[in-house]
Amino acid sequence: MSALLEVTELSKSYFKQRGLTRKKIIALQNISFTLHTAKTLAIVGETGSGKSTLAKLLVGIEKPDSGEIRLSGQPVEISNYKKYNHVIRFIFQDAGRSLNPLQKVGQMLEDVLRFSTILDIEQRRIKIRKTLKQLGLLDEHAEYYPHMFSGGQLQRVALARALILDPKLLILDEALTALDPSLRAQIVNLLLELQHKEGLAYLLITNNLQLVRHISDEMLVLYQGGMADSGLTTDVFANPTHDYTKKLINSAF
Amino acid sequence: MLLLDIKNLTIELETPEGLIRAVDRVSLSLREGETRGLVGESGSGKSLIAKAIVGVLNRRWRITADRFSWMGQDMLQVSTEQRRKIIGRDIAMIYQEPSRSLDPTAEVGEQLEEAIPNHLLEGHWWQKPFLRKKKAIALLHKVGIRDHQNIMQSYPYQLSEGICQKVMIAMAIAKNPKLLIADEPTTALESTTQAQLFRLLASFNQLKGMAVLLISHELESVARYTQNLSVLYCGQLVESGDTTAMLKHPFHPYTHALIKSVPEFQPELPPKTPLYALPGSIPTLQHLPIGCRLGPRCPNARKECVKTPILDRLQNHYYSCHFPLLSRDDT
């Protein structure tokens, strides 16, 4: 079975203007990993370790300097956004702030379909209804504005926006961190259920090691742009090799 | 000796649709040198209680209490002036987002020096500016900032969230308070800095006997650093008591669910299995259920739950539920 997502030797650096000279800042260096269907990969690291850069490269907001991204065996130019946004979807940290407050939820979902699919009006309506139902929301929620939802429901709406295009991979950028514990448990259950039923793969970017241990199959520890540790979650937790990983695991337990 | 003793604190908000009771008869007490955690989900009124204690709520909120005393002095009787004086002397508070609560237009050093009260500086008036600066540097060292020269001269936006929070703590402990209220001190921080900060608070608690009221929505971090715990749900006090005893055997279904929903407290739970979660979500303040506010979501709710349960106790362990989980076999 070929992997869903295969990343080899990915690097990215930024330039910072300093007077006449330019200073090179290496954000990511030689990152390689593979992610299979219905698996979860967790990416852990401190701020400035390149987690968000990696997420940006994977959804095509930024272009990598070197390296290759392969989707189901095919090398892709991921910044061709129109073509690949069906496959990889992104969920932001704060659901409340990433939704347009002036737009009804149904309208928002309709826009996603209108721009990215060839469905006609009736098909779009059916699709929206199906997606809302899948996430445990009601039909009339399509007529609601984002401020009328509670925190957990908003996170569901954000998920609906991501899942409506039937993606294969979902990138969760700290999407579970700010939630209340009982709400987080609900969303985690929902994600696990979706993974079980639809075979979704997740790329989980987080700081919460407890959560990583619970829901991820593999993990990747980033430290200053490089890979500190990677492998199966249980292996990494059992015998971390890099000093930073050891420190991280010690601070959490 | 009891430092803070609050009984049946009720906080209400007047709206065009009538009174909304955001905090419903919450009792809270703190001994000297105690660390107490206050846990609840967002919107459960944790921050309101903290603000009511410090007295910074604005006039739209109506605060009533059966008893509200600070070190034996009834705070409801004294004048506002007096009250502000006492609170200003004894209680310090750390707010949620440090970079937003600091003044963006002034240098950190200046703000820190301002927070040091005059009576703590011993010396003649011409020595005061020098002493003040020295004290500010000492405070920064105390909270674990070594590079005081740079930090003192920078503006809040130039510093990271963790450093800002440390500066806030330095400002809070500048007046040697008897009680430190930390309102979600770690939400904006990373896990390694979080641990550092909690250790810092714990060390002040042990070295100076400063009582700490730690407010957070993360049960796991609060549980590790506190002796006692109070759990709030939707403005009602659900359970309070000794932290370890409560984690081991919660009496209230909500506390039970809270503990079950955190993977850390379930070491034998295999990965990738669903977590325990209560159905539904927290009601908004406009649509609160009557009686026990957990009622509609509670797995063991019965007819009696439409009446608000009174706070019951079992050896220092308070709970408010008609049907507590008292059976000794661990579920």
HADDOCK unambig.tbl for C-alpha pairs under 7 A between the chains (distance, minus, plus):
assign (segid A and resid 46 and name CA) (segid B and resid 190 and name CA) 6.96 0.50 0.50
assign (segid A and resid 180 and name CA) (segid B and resid 41 and name CA) 5.63 0.50 0.50
assign (segid A and resid 180 and name CA) (segid B and resid 42 and name CA) 6.88 0.50 0.50
assign (segid A and resid 180 and name CA) (segid B and resid 217 and name CA) 6.34 0.50 0.50
assign (segid A and resid 181 and name CA) (segid B and resid 218 and name CA) 6.84 0.50 0.50
assign (segid A and resid 181 and name CA) (segid B and resid 258 and name CA) 6.83 0.50 0.50
assign (segid A and resid 181 and name CA) (segid B and resid 261 and name CA) 6.49 0.50 0.50
assign (segid A and resid 181 and name CA) (segid B and resid 262 and name CA) 6.69 0.50 0.50
assign (segid A and resid 182 and name CA) (segid B and resid 258 and name CA) 6.21 0.50 0.50
assign (segid A and resid 182 and name CA) (segid B and resid 261 and name CA) 5.92 0.50 0.50
assign (segid A and resid 182 and name CA) (segid B and resid 277 and name CA) 5.79 0.50 0.50
assign (segid A and resid 182 and name CA) (segid B and resid 278 and name CA) 6.89 0.50 0.50
assign (segid A and resid 185 and name CA) (segid B and resid 261 and name CA) 5.64 0.50 0.50
assign (segid A and resid 185 and name CA) (segid B and resid 275 and name CA) 5.70 0.50 0.50
assign (segid A and resid 185 and name CA) (segid B and resid 276 and name CA) 6.77 0.50 0.50
assign (segid A and resid 185 and name CA) (segid B and resid 277 and name CA) 5.69 0.50 0.50
assign (segid A and resid 186 and name CA) (segid B and resid 277 and name CA) 5.74 0.50 0.50
assign (segid A and resid 189 and name CA) (segid B and resid 274 and name CA) 5.07 0.50 0.50
assign (segid A and resid 189 and name CA) (segid B and resid 275 and name CA) 6.25 0.50 0.50
assign (segid A and resid 192 and name CA) (segid B and resid 272 and name CA) 6.91 0.50 0.50
assign (segid A and resid 207 and name CA) (segid B and resid 190 and name CA) 6.96 0.50 0.50
assign (segid A and resid 207 and name CA) (segid B and resid 191 and name CA) 6.52 0.50 0.50
assign (segid A and resid 210 and name CA) (segid B and resid 263 and name CA) 6.29 0.50 0.50
assign (segid A and resid 210 and name CA) (segid B and resid 264 and name CA) 6.02 0.50 0.50
assign (segid A and resid 211 and name CA) (segid B and resid 263 and name CA) 6.98 0.50 0.50
assign (segid A and resid 213 and name CA) (segid B and resid 271 and name CA) 6.87 0.50 0.50
assign (segid A and resid 214 and name CA) (segid B and resid 263 and name CA) 6.86 0.50 0.50
assign (segid A and resid 214 and name CA) (segid B and resid 271 and name CA) 4.48 0.50 0.50
assign (segid A and resid 214 and name CA) (segid B and resid 272 and name CA) 5.84 0.50 0.50
assign (segid A and resid 215 and name CA) (segid B and resid 271 and name CA) 6.02 0.50 0.50
assign (segid A and resid 215 and name CA) (segid B and resid 272 and name CA) 5.02 0.50 0.50
assign (segid A and resid 248 and name CA) (segid B and resid 192 and name CA) 6.86 0.50 0.50
assign (segid A and resid 251 and name CA) (segid B and resid 192 and name CA) 6.39 0.50 0.50
assign (segid A and resid 251 and name CA) (segid B and resid 195 and name CA) 6.72 0.50 0.50
